[in-house]
Amino acid sequence: MKKRKKNLHVLLDQEVYEKLRHITFYERNTISDVVRRLIVEYLEEKALAEPDFVAPHRL
């Protein structure tokens, strides 16, 4: 089954954007991959901290 992707447009402070670019350089990954990983990590931590929290199954 092919994964459907959606566009997400966000405005970041220049400082945050530069930090994100540094992470992508050191991890040799795209911005999309890094943001996806950070969201997954956040959702996992949130689920551990709040047992009633329900995270989506697909990311």
ChimeraX commands (.cxc) that place a marker at each C-alpha (Angstrom):
marker #1 position 0.00,0.00,0.00 radius 0.5
marker #1 position 1.40,3.36,-1.03 radius 0.5
marker #1 position 1.75,5.96,1.72 radius 0.5
marker #1 position -0.13,9.16,1.06 radius 0.5
marker #1 position 1.74,12.33,1.87 radius 0.5
marker #1 position 0.37,15.75,2.71 radius 0.5
marker #1 position 2.06,19.11,2.38 radius 0.5
marker #1 position 2.77,21.04,5.54 radius 0.5
marker #1 position 3.88,24.65,5.37 radius 0.5
marker #1 position 5.29,26.25,8.50 radius 0.5
marker #1 position 7.04,29.50,9.28 radius 0.5
marker #1 position 10.09,29.18,11.53 radius 0.5
marker #1 position 12.26,31.75,13.18 radius 0.5
marker #1 position 15.59,32.05,11.39 radius 0.5
marker #1 position 17.41,30.68,14.45 radius 0.5
marker #1 position 15.24,27.55,14.57 radius 0.5
marker #1 position 15.61,27.02,10.83 radius 0.5
marker #1 position 19.41,27.24,11.06 radius 0.5
marker #1 position 19.43,24.67,13.89 radius 0.5
marker #1 position 17.25,22.40,11.80 radius 0.5
marker #1 position 19.60,22.75,8.84 radius 0.5
marker #1 position 22.56,21.84,11.07 radius 0.5
marker #1 position 20.75,18.71,12.25 radius 0.5
marker #1 position 19.99,17.70,8.66 radius 0.5
marker #1 position 23.63,18.19,7.72 radius 0.5
marker #1 position 25.01,16.11,10.60 radius 0.5
marker #1 position 22.40,13.36,10.24 radius 0.5
marker #1 position 22.67,13.44,6.44 radius 0.5
marker #1 position 18.90,13.50,6.20 radius 0.5
marker #1 position 16.26,15.71,4.65 radius 0.5
marker #1 position 14.34,18.31,6.62 radius 0.5
marker #1 position 11.21,16.21,6.08 radius 0.5
marker #1 position 12.85,13.13,7.59 radius 0.5
marker #1 position 14.15,15.04,10.60 radius 0.5
marker #1 position 10.79,16.72,11.26 radius 0.5
marker #1 position 9.01,13.37,10.89 radius 0.5
marker #1 position 11.41,11.77,13.40 radius 0.5
marker #1 position 10.98,14.62,15.87 radius 0.5
marker #1 position 7.19,14.38,15.66 radius 0.5
marker #1 position 7.28,10.61,16.20 radius 0.5
marker #1 position 9.59,11.04,19.22 radius 0.5
marker #1 position 7.29,13.71,20.66 radius 0.5
marker #1 position 4.20,11.54,20.22 radius 0.5
marker #1 position 5.94,8.55,21.83 radius 0.5
marker #1 position 7.04,10.64,24.83 radius 0.5
marker #1 position 3.56,12.14,25.11 radius 0.5
marker #1 position 2.00,8.66,25.11 radius 0.5
marker #1 position 4.34,7.55,27.91 radius 0.5
marker #1 position 3.68,10.65,30.00 radius 0.5
marker #1 position -0.08,10.61,29.45 radius 0.5
marker #1 position -1.47,7.05,29.26 radius 0.5
marker #1 position -4.84,8.33,27.98 radius 0.5
marker #1 position -3.14,10.03,25.01 radius 0.5
marker #1 position -3.83,8.27,21.71 radius 0.5
marker #1 position -1.29,8.76,18.94 radius 0.5
marker #1 position -2.08,8.02,15.32 radius 0.5
marker #1 position -0.84,4.61,14.17 radius 0.5
marker #1 position 0.76,5.80,10.94 radius 0.5
marker #1 position 3.46,8.40,10.51 radius 0.5
marker link #1:1,2 radius 0.2
marker link #1:2,3 radius 0.2
marker link #1:3,4 radius 0.2
marker link #1:4,5 radius 0.2
marker link #1:5,6 radius 0.2
marker link #1:6,7 radius 0.2
marker link #1:7,8 radius 0.2
marker link #1:8,9 radius 0.2
marker link #1:9,10 radius 0.2
marker link #1:10,11 radius 0.2
marker link #1:11,12 radius 0.2
marker link #1:12,13 radius 0.2
marker link #1:13,14 radius 0.2
marker link #1:14,15 radius 0.2
marker link #1:15,16 radius 0.2
marker link #1:16,17 radius 0.2
marker link #1:17,18 radius 0.2
marker link #1:18,19 radius 0.2
marker link #1:19,20 radius 0.2
marker link #1:20,21 radius 0.2
marker link #1:21,22 radius 0.2
marker link #1:22,23 radius 0.2
marker link #1:23,24 radius 0.2
marker link #1:24,25 radius 0.2
marker link #1:25,26 radius 0.2
marker link #1:26,27 radius 0.2
marker link #1:27,28 radius 0.2
marker link #1:28,29 radius 0.2
marker link #1:29,30 radius 0.2
marker link #1:30,31 radius 0.2
marker link #1:31,32 radius 0.2
marker link #1:32,33 radius 0.2
marker link #1:33,34 radius 0.2
marker link #1:34,35 radius 0.2
marker link #1:35,36 radius 0.2
marker link #1:36,37 radius 0.2
marker link #1:37,38 radius 0.2
marker link #1:38,39 radius 0.2
marker link #1:39,40 radius 0.2
marker link #1:40,41 radius 0.2
marker link #1:41,42 radius 0.2
marker link #1:42,43 radius 0.2
marker link #1:43,44 radius 0.2
marker link #1:44,45 radius 0.2
marker link #1:45,46 radius 0.2
marker link #1:46,47 radius 0.2
marker link #1:47,48 radius 0.2
marker link #1:48,49 radius 0.2
marker link #1:49,50 radius 0.2
marker link #1:50,51 radius 0.2
marker link #1:51,52 radius 0.2
marker link #1:52,53 radius 0.2
marker link #1:53,54 radius 0.2
marker link #1:54,55 radius 0.2
marker link #1:55,56 radius 0.2
marker link #1:56,57 radius 0.2
marker link #1:57,58 radius 0.2
marker link #1:58,59 radius 0.2
view
